[in-house]
Amino acid sequence: MPEQSRAENARAAEGITITRIFDAPRELVFKAWTEPERFASWFGPADSDVPQSMVSMDVRPGGEWRATMFAGPDRQVIEWNGVYLELVPPERLVLTLSDRPDEEPVVATVILTDLGGGRTRMVFRQRGGAPPPDEYPPAEHGWSVFFDRMAEHLAMA
């Protein structure tokens, strides 16, 4: 196997891991992932809009979620969806997510740790879905932007 293919396979297996510290209680960070009005406030880049009326969440193992995003200046419609695989409120959430119905969804794991003093560490992991290796850096950057917005909205809560 060529070296580049080994590196690409290793990156695909590794996925994305992002750790963030939020100045918000763990329960509130969990709600940001599981309540439509909170989720709609941060999910997406700054030039996007996710109307609360276009977010549905059946927050239980096996329950589905959906969100419609209007992205960029041209208001491109992106239909997000997934299934909740595991919930341990307020410390752990595992869900699938996809914006491409013809592809395998990725699995996102969110682990929340109470650091005391109203602070929470979030470890976000994205695995699976088999995106091409060149999609990992932009996806990781995208999630970082989303989490910047989450921090802003949590600060206003």
Disulfide bonds with the S-S distance in Angstrom:
none
